[in-house]
């Protein structure tokens, strides 16, 4: 594998990670907009039938917000 091919692969993986992160952020934002509390948003996500990886990431994000709120 050439250095350029290896670099291209690294950039593609970074882009894929960024796209997945954006999806998690958007789903978490929608759940928050549809509820009045972070706990309510979490319940919305627990019932969501979308991709599990995105759901789980959004729940983890909300859990992190809850921890920040508690401090």
C-alpha positions as CSV (number, residue, x, y, z in Angstrom):
1,X,0.0,0.0,0.0
2,X,1.4,3.4,-0.9
3,X,1.6,6.2,1.6
4,X,-1.1,8.1,-0.3
5,X,-3.4,5.1,-0.2
6,X,-2.8,4.8,3.5
7,X,-3.5,8.5,4.1
8,X,-6.6,8.3,2.0
9,X,-7.9,5.4,4.1
10,X,-7.2,7.4,7.3
11,X,-9.1,10.4,6.0
12,X,-12.0,8.2,4.9
13,X,-12.2,6.7,8.4
14,X,-12.2,10.1,10.0
15,X,-14.9,11.3,7.7
16,X,-17.0,8.2,8.5
17,X,-16.5,8.8,12.2
18,X,-17.5,12.5,11.8
19,X,-20.7,11.5,9.9
20,X,-21.6,9.0,12.6
21,X,-21.0,11.6,15.3
22,X,-23.2,14.1,13.5
23,X,-26.0,11.6,13.3
24,X,-25.8,10.9,17.0
25,X,-25.8,14.6,17.8
26,X,-28.8,15.3,15.5
27,X,-30.8,12.4,17.0
28,X,-30.0,13.6,20.5
29,X,-31.1,17.1,19.6
30,X,-34.4,15.9,18.2
31,X,-35.1,13.8,21.3
32,X,-34.4,16.8,23.5
33,X,-36.6,19.0,21.3
34,X,-39.5,16.4,21.7
35,X,-39.2,16.3,25.5
36,X,-39.0,18.7,28.5
37,X,-36.1,17.0,30.3
38,X,-33.0,15.1,29.6
39,X,-34.5,12.0,31.2
40,X,-37.5,12.4,28.9
41,X,-35.3,12.6,25.9
42,X,-33.6,9.4,27.0
43,X,-37.0,7.7,27.2
44,X,-37.8,8.9,23.7
45,X,-34.6,7.3,22.5
46,X,-35.1,4.1,24.3
47,X,-38.3,3.6,22.3
48,X,-36.7,4.7,19.0
49,X,-36.4,1.9,16.4
50,X,-33.7,3.5,14.4
51,X,-30.1,2.2,14.1
52,X,-29.0,0.9,17.5
53,X,-25.5,2.4,17.2
54,X,-26.9,5.9,16.7
55,X,-29.5,5.3,19.5
56,X,-26.9,4.1,21.9
57,X,-24.6,6.9,21.1
58,X,-27.3,9.5,21.6
59,X,-28.3,7.9,24.9
60,X,-24.6,8.0,26.0
61,X,-24.5,11.7,25.0
62,X,-27.6,12.4,27.1
63,X,-26.2,10.5,30.0
64,X,-23.1,12.7,29.8
65,X,-25.3,15.8,29.8
66,X,-27.0,14.5,32.9
67,X,-23.7,14.0,34.7
68,X,-22.7,17.6,33.8
69,X,-26.0,18.9,35.0
70,X,-25.6,17.1,38.3
71,X,-22.2,18.7,39.0
